[in-house]
Amino acid sequence: MLNYLLTAIDLLSKVYYCMIIAYILLSWFPNARESFIGQLLAKLVEPYLAPFRRFIPSFGIIDLSPVVALIALNFVKTGLIAVILFIANRL
């Protein structure tokens, strides 16, 4: 049961990671974010990216907040897995 939970957390984080990457890549193509996929990704990804954009300034046309958001997502995933494993070992 524990392996399924850890696998699910890993899979969900990878899917969300790929969604963020896809959303970033859509900004390279004109009007791509106005498509159905672009709007769907915006609804799913923008709430997560918004706090990072508030605190991390963009440098000209380069926005580093998604990079920091991806690093933070990886830290959260690793921390969550570590907490679950710690609790499972204590039981």
C-alpha positions in Angstrom: 0.0 0.0 0.0 2.8 2.4 0.9 4.5 1.8 -2.5 1.3 2.7 -4.3 1.1 6.0 -2.4 4.7 6.9 -3.1 4.3 6.0 -6.7 1.2 8.1 -7.0 2.9 11.1 -5.4 5.8 10.7 -7.8 3.6 10.3 -10.8 1.4 13.3 -10.0 4.5 15.5 -9.4 5.9 14.4 -12.8 2.7 15.1 -14.6 2.4 18.6 -13.0 6.1 19.2 -13.8 5.4 18.4 -17.4 2.3 20.6 -17.4 4.4 23.6 -16.2 7.0 22.9 -18.8 4.3 22.7 -21.5 2.8 26.0 -20.3 6.2 27.6 -20.5 6.8 26.3 -24.0 3.4 27.7 -25.1 4.7 31.2 -24.5 7.2 30.8 -27.3 4.5 30.4 -29.9 2.1 33.3 -30.9 -1.5 32.8 -29.7 -0.8 29.3 -28.3 -2.0 30.3 -24.8 -5.3 31.3 -26.3 -5.9 27.7 -27.6 -8.0 25.2 -25.6 -4.9 23.5 -24.3 -3.3 26.8 -23.4 -6.3 27.9 -21.4 -6.6 24.5 -19.7 -3.0 24.6 -18.7 -3.3 28.2 -17.5 -6.2 27.3 -15.2 -4.2 24.4 -13.7 -0.7 26.0 -13.6 -1.2 29.7 -13.0 -2.5 29.4 -9.4 0.8 27.7 -8.5 3.0 30.0 -10.5 1.3 33.3 -9.3 3.0 33.4 -5.8 6.4 32.9 -7.4 5.8 35.6 -9.9 4.9 38.0 -7.1 8.2 37.6 -5.4 10.7 36.9 -8.2 11.2 39.8 -10.7 11.5 39.1 -14.4 14.7 40.1 -16.1 13.6 41.8 -19.3 11.8 39.1 -21.2 13.1 36.3 -19.1 10.9 35.1 -16.4 12.7 32.9 -13.8 9.7 32.2 -11.6 8.7 29.0 -13.3 12.2 27.6 -12.8 12.0 28.4 -9.1 8.5 26.9 -9.0 9.8 23.7 -10.5 12.6 23.5 -8.0 10.1 24.1 -5.2 7.8 21.4 -6.6 10.7 19.0 -6.5 11.5 19.9 -2.8 7.9 19.5 -1.8 7.7 16.1 -3.4 10.9 15.0 -1.8 9.8 16.3 1.6 6.4 14.7 1.4 7.9 11.3 0.5 10.4 11.7 3.3 7.6 12.5 5.8 5.5 9.6 4.6 8.5 7.2 4.9 9.3 8.5 8.4 5.7 8.0 9.6 5.6 4.5 8.0 8.8 3.5 9.8 7.5 4.7 13.1 4.3 2.6 12.9 
